[in-house]
Amino acid sequence: MSGQNSNAKAPRRGWFRTLRRWIFWLIVLAIIAGGVAGYYESRTSWLEAREVSRYARKLDYQLQTGPSDAIRFPEHGPFDQRLGYTLLPGFIERLLARDFAVASQVRFSQKLYDYAGRGYFPPYHEKTRSGLEVHGAQGEMLYESHYPIRSYPTFEQIPPRVVQSLLFIENRDLLAADRPNMNPAVDWARFGRAVFGQVAKVVDEDLNSPGGSTLATQIEKYRHSPDGVT
């Protein structure tokens, strides 16, 4: 009986060894494939561009007649405070109390409404400069005041040394000619260092870990986060 049992167990052990070997090589292939895919994505941003743009198309809004029942106003951020966007609910309420009426207002799509409700900044064409202009009957300028006082109308007019200095400090690969498809909002090397730094802080709370924000995300935070903190 013992000889029969040992003979029955031998094929079973062989089958388990074969299964373990297949699983091992499948894991190795998955790691290699993941590494290759990750490297390709870090160089081209193909998946990000495809999926993020597909989601972003749902974050839209429409100007419709009457007051909106689907809109969120910003609550903080230097840019939104300076342009008065955070004060809009109060302005509207006081005007309505004085017999004004809302002729038309923007309505967020459901995706954008939920997106803004989670504290994210709604995507729209933002001003780089605000102010007041008063023109005469013939179109002549009577009064003009802008903030900031000086600005560059186009990117091409910014002195190259200013651009190069900022890129040198913040992101030297941002305008690299050999990486035209790079995602400006994600720097995978910087992101990896930030993740490693957060893990290391579990061991040493006083460790000064780097942040993962790129120049693009820092600009958004400067404008819209509380007190402009990045």
C-alpha positions as CSV (number, residue, x, y, z in Angstrom):
1,M,0.0,0.0,0.0
2,S,2.8,2.4,0.9
3,G,4.4,1.9,-2.5
4,Q,1.2,2.7,-4.4
5,N,0.7,5.9,-2.4
6,S,4.2,7.1,-3.1
7,N,3.7,6.4,-6.8
8,A,0.5,8.4,-6.8
9,K,2.1,11.3,-5.0
10,A,5.0,11.5,-7.5
11,P,3.0,12.8,-10.5
12,R,1.2,15.2,-8.2
13,R,4.4,16.7,-6.9
14,G,5.7,17.0,-10.5
15,W,2.5,18.8,-11.5
16,F,2.9,21.3,-8.6
17,R,6.5,21.9,-9.5
18,T,5.5,22.6,-13.1
19,L,2.7,24.9,-11.9
20,R,5.1,26.8,-9.6
21,R,7.6,27.2,-12.5
22,W,4.9,28.6,-14.8
23,I,3.7,31.0,-12.1
24,F,7.3,32.2,-11.5
25,W,7.9,32.9,-15.2
26,L,4.5,34.6,-15.6
27,I,5.4,36.9,-12.7
28,V,8.9,37.6,-14.3
29,L,7.2,38.4,-17.6
30,A,4.6,40.6,-15.9
31,I,7.4,42.5,-14.2
32,I,9.3,43.0,-17.4
33,A,6.2,44.0,-19.3
34,G,5.2,46.4,-16.6
35,G,8.7,47.9,-16.6
36,V,8.7,48.3,-20.4
37,A,5.2,49.8,-20.4
38,G,6.0,52.1,-17.5
39,Y,9.2,53.4,-19.4
40,Y,7.2,53.9,-22.6
41,E,4.4,55.7,-20.7
42,S,7.0,58.0,-19.0
43,R,8.5,58.9,-22.3
44,T,5.3,59.4,-24.4
45,S,2.3,59.8,-21.9
46,W,0.2,57.8,-24.4
47,L,-2.1,56.2,-21.8
48,E,-2.4,59.5,-19.8
49,A,-3.2,61.5,-22.9
50,R,-5.8,59.0,-24.0
51,E,-7.6,58.4,-20.7
52,V,-7.3,61.9,-19.1
53,S,-8.5,63.7,-22.2
54,R,-11.4,61.3,-22.5
55,Y,-12.4,62.2,-18.9
56,A,-11.7,65.9,-19.4
57,R,-14.2,66.0,-22.3
58,K,-16.9,65.3,-19.7
59,L,-15.9,68.3,-17.6
60,D,-17.8,70.8,-19.6
61,Y,-20.3,73.6,-18.9
62,Q,-23.0,75.6,-20.8
63,L,-24.3,79.1,-20.6
64,Q,-28.1,78.8,-20.2
65,T,-31.0,81.2,-19.6
66,G,-31.9,82.0,-16.0
67,P,-30.1,81.2,-12.7
68,S,-28.1,78.0,-12.5
69,D,-28.9,75.1,-10.2
70,A,-25.6,73.4,-11.0
71,I,-22.6,75.7,-10.4
72,R,-19.9,75.9,-7.8
73,F,-17.9,79.0,-6.9
74,P,-14.3,79.0,-5.7
75,E,-13.8,79.5,-2.0
76,H,-10.1,80.4,-1.8
77,G,-6.9,81.0,-3.8
78,P,-5.0,84.2,-4.5
79,F,-6.1,84.3,-8.1
80,D,-9.8,83.8,-7.4
81,Q,-9.7,86.2,-4.5
82,R,-7.9,88.9,-6.6
83,L,-10.4,88.7,-9.4
84,G,-13.4,88.6,-7.1
85,Y,-14.5,85.1,-8.0
86,T,-14.8,84.0,-4.4
87,L,-17.1,87.0,-3.8
88,L,-19.6,86.2,-6.6
89,P,-22.2,84.4,-4.4
90,G,-22.4,87.5,-2.1
91,F,-22.6,89.9,-5.1
92,I,-25.4,87.9,-6.6
93,E,-27.3,87.7,-3.4
94,R,-27.1,91.4,-2.8
95,L,-28.1,92.2,-6.4
96,L,-31.1,89.9,-6.2
97,A,-32.2,91.6,-3.0
98,R,-32.3,94.9,-5.0
99,D,-34.6,93.5,-7.7
100,F,-31.9,92.5,-10.1
101,A,-32.3,89.2,-12.0
102,V,-29.9,86.6,-13.3
103,A,-30.5,86.7,-17.1
104,S,-28.1,83.7,-17.8
105,Q,-25.6,81.6,-15.9
106,V,-23.3,78.7,-16.5
107,R,-24.5,75.2,-15.7
108,F,-21.9,72.5,-14.9
109,S,-22.2,69.1,-16.3
110,Q,-22.7,66.4,-13.6
111,K,-19.1,65.2,-14.0
112,L,-17.7,68.8,-13.6
113,Y,-20.1,69.5,-10.7
114,D,-18.8,66.4,-8.8
115,Y,-15.2,67.2,-9.8
116,A,-15.4,70.7,-8.4
117,G,-17.2,69.4,-5.3
118,R,-14.1,67.3,-4.4
119,G,-12.0,70.5,-4.3
120,Y,-10.4,70.3,-7.7
121,F,-10.0,73.4,-9.9
122,P,-12.5,73.5,-12.8
123,P,-10.7,73.7,-16.2
124,Y,-11.3,76.9,-18.1
125,H,-9.3,79.5,-20.0
126,E,-7.9,81.5,-17.2
127,K,-6.8,85.2,-17.5
128,T,-3.2,86.1,-16.8
129,R,-4.1,89.7,-16.3
130,S,-7.1,91.6,-14.9
131,G,-8.0,95.3,-14.8
132,L,-10.3,98.0,-16.0
133,E,-10.4,99.9,-19.4
134,V,-12.6,102.8,-20.2
135,H,-13.0,103.8,-23.8
136,G,-14.5,106.9,-25.3
137,A,-17.3,107.1,-28.0
138,Q,-14.7,106.9,-30.7
139,G,-12.9,104.0,-29.2
140,E,-10.1,106.0,-27.7
141,M,-8.6,104.9,-24.4
142,L,-9.7,107.2,-21.5
143,Y,-8.6,105.1,-18.6
144,E,-6.6,102.0,-18.1
145,S,-5.5,100.0,-15.0
146,H,-4.2,96.5,-15.0
147,Y,-2.8,94.0,-12.6
148,P,-0.1,92.9,-12.8
149,I,1.1,96.2,-14.3
150,R,3.6,94.6,-16.6
151,S,3.2,91.3,-18.5
152,Y,4.3,89.5,-21.6
153,P,1.4,89.2,-24.2
154,T,2.9,86.0,-25.6
155,F,5.3,83.3,-24.5
156,E,7.7,84.1,-27.4
157,Q,8.2,87.7,-26.0
158,I,9.5,86.4,-22.6
159,P,13.3,86.8,-22.6
160,P,15.0,83.3,-23.2
161,R,17.2,83.7,-20.2
162,V,14.1,84.1,-17.9
163,V,12.6,80.9,-19.4
164,Q,15.9,79.0,-19.1
165,S,16.4,80.0,-15.5
166,L,12.9,78.9,-14.5
167,L,13.3,75.6,-16.3
168,F,16.8,75.1,-14.8
169,I,15.3,75.5,-11.3
170,E,12.0,73.7,-11.7
171,N,12.0,71.2,-14.7
172,R,14.8,71.0,-17.1
173,D,13.0,68.6,-19.4
174,L,9.8,70.5,-19.7
175,L,10.5,71.9,-23.2
176,A,12.9,69.1,-24.4
177,A,12.6,68.7,-28.1
178,D,13.2,65.0,-27.9
179,R,10.1,64.6,-25.7
180,P,7.3,66.4,-27.4
181,N,4.6,64.2,-25.9
182,M,5.7,64.5,-22.3
183,N,3.0,65.2,-19.7
184,P,3.9,68.6,-18.2
185,A,1.8,67.8,-15.1
186,V,3.7,64.6,-14.1
187,D,7.4,64.1,-13.7
188,W,7.8,60.4,-12.9
189,A,11.3,60.7,-11.5
190,R,10.2,63.5,-9.2
191,F,7.1,61.6,-8.3
192,G,9.1,58.5,-7.5
193,R,11.5,60.5,-5.2
194,A,8.5,62.1,-3.4
195,V,6.9,58.6,-2.8
196,F,10.2,57.3,-1.5
197,G,10.6,60.4,0.7
198,Q,7.1,59.8,2.2
199,V,8.0,56.2,2.9
200,A,11.3,57.2,4.5
201,K,9.5,59.7,6.8
202,V,7.9,56.7,8.5
203,V,11.3,55.8,9.8
204,D,12.6,59.4,10.3
205,E,9.9,62.1,10.8
206,D,12.5,64.9,10.5
207,L,13.5,63.8,7.1
208,N,13.1,66.6,4.5
209,S,11.4,64.8,1.7
210,P,11.0,66.5,-1.8
211,G,7.6,67.2,-3.2
212,G,6.2,65.7,-6.4
213,S,4.6,68.8,-7.9
214,T,5.7,69.9,-11.3
215,L,5.9,73.5,-12.5
216,A,2.4,73.1,-14.1
217,T,0.8,71.9,-10.9
218,Q,2.6,74.5,-8.9
219,I,1.2,77.3,-11.0
220,E,-2.3,75.9,-10.4
221,K,-1.7,75.7,-6.7
222,Y,-0.2,79.2,-6.6
223,R,-3.5,80.5,-8.1
224,H,-6.2,78.3,-6.5
225,S,-5.0,76.6,-3.3
226,P,-5.6,78.2,0.1
227,D,-3.1,81.0,0.5
228,G,-1.4,79.8,-2.7
229,V,0.5,77.0,-0.7
230,T,2.0,74.3,-2.9
